[in-house]
Amino acid sequence: MDYGDKRIGLAVSDPTGMIASPLGFIIRRAGKRPPIAEIIRRSEAVGAGAFVLGLPLDDNGDETARCLEVRQVGKELEHRTGLTTTLVDERYSTATVLRAVKEMGGSARGRKGDIDALAATILLQQALDAARR
């Protein structure tokens, strides 16, 4: 997951755990609690075996204020599903997607949710690759 203030980008791996693909996004409502039930519903629909959440570190690698919320969401998901949660450094994941879209002649205008899902895909692919090493 690419867990943002306005949207949560989602991704899923293939059954072999080799390839990550975008799974869409969840819109967060301002002032509302994290949408844990919706995350669980979507993860159950695809038979998820674990969660990977992007940890929003700053440019120096230090934790930001949102890191606490991401950690709490991870713990809540573990508690409610029994699945493990892995936290991965999400620095530059969205910027990487935006750069790739621009290089292909595309635009992010009106596609912010898709961008977040692609950022989640990058995060998941990094975790899958690290697990195979």
C-alpha positions, -999 to +999 in steps of 0.1 A: +000+000+000+010+036-007-007+051+023-014+088+017-034+116+032-061+115+005-058+081-011-043+047-005-028+031-035-032-007-036-012-035-054-012-072-054+013-099-064+007-129-087+003-162-069+040-170-072+050-138-055+071-127-085+052-098-101+033-069-085+003-053-103-018-023-094-051-030-076-067+004-076-070+028-047-092+038-017-102+074-012-097+086+023-122+109+039-109+139+056-112+137+094-122+100+093-105+070+108-083+049+085-104+027+063-092-006+078-124-025+070-122-016+033-085-025+032-094-059+047-123-064+024-101-058-007-073-079+006-097-108+013-111-105-022-077-112-037-066-137-012-038-116+002-013-135+024+005-105+039+005-067+038+033-044+025+030-007+036+051+021+024+067+040+053+069+077+045+104+086+056+118+120+049+147+127+025+172+119+052+156+086+061+141+099+093+105+091+102+078+116+095+047+124+115+026+101+092+050+071+100+032+066+133-002+064+116+012+039+090+027+018+118-007+018+137-026+008+105-001-021+101-006-033+136-044-030+133-043-051+101-022-077+117-045-078+147-077-081+127-064-105+100-036-125+115-015-116+084+020-101+087+028-066+078+061-055+062+071-018+061+092-005+032+108+028+025+085+046+002+107+076-006+105+086-042+080+059-052+054+084-064+081+106-080+094+075-099+059+068-112+053+105-122+087+106-140+079+073-159+044+086-169+060+119-182+087+100-201+059+080-219+042+112-229+014+109-204+000+132-177-010+126-141-039+151-144-070+134-133-052+101-126-039+106-091-055+074-078-039+055-107-005+071-098-010+060-062-018+024-073+014+024-094+034+037-065+020+008-044+031-015-072+066-003-070+067-007-032+053-043-034+077-052-062+106-040-041+094-061-012+090-092-034+124-087-049+140-084-014+122-115-002+138-135-031+174-124-023 
